[in-house]
């Protein structure tokens, strides 16, 4: 490798490292702002979420539509017999 090839590789590495440093430095500076935002959103949810307990699963008005044991089954409907399937032609 020639001298100018080494200089070019070192120059590219310095550019990449400087860009990473700038981005991570900005991330480190914005991290406390993000933590404060997380804390504020959690506090708002904590204080406003306590008022509406009717939508909680422990209340009587909650119904789980996808639960197997609560599903309504029609016992008069018979299973299909002598059913064949056909492959779809492409």
VENZIZI-V860359 format. One record per backbone hydrogen bond with DSSP energy under -1.0 kcal/mol. CO is the residue of the C=O (numbers start at 0). NH is the residue of the N-H. If there is no record, write none. Layout:
BEGIN
<<CO,NH> <CO,NH>>
END
This chain:
BEGIN
<<1,5> <2,6> <3,7> <4,8> <5,9> <6,10> <7,11> <8,12> <9,13> <10,14> <11,15> <12,16> <13,17> <14,18> <15,19> <16,20> <17,21> <18,22> <19,23> <20,24> <21,25> <22,26> <23,27> <24,28> <25,29> <26,30> <29,33> <30,34> <31,35> <32,36> <33,37> <34,38> <35,39> <36,40> <37,41> <38,42> <39,43> <40,44> <41,45> <42,46> <43,47> <44,48> <50,52> <52,55> <55,58> <63,66> <67,70> <73,76>>
END
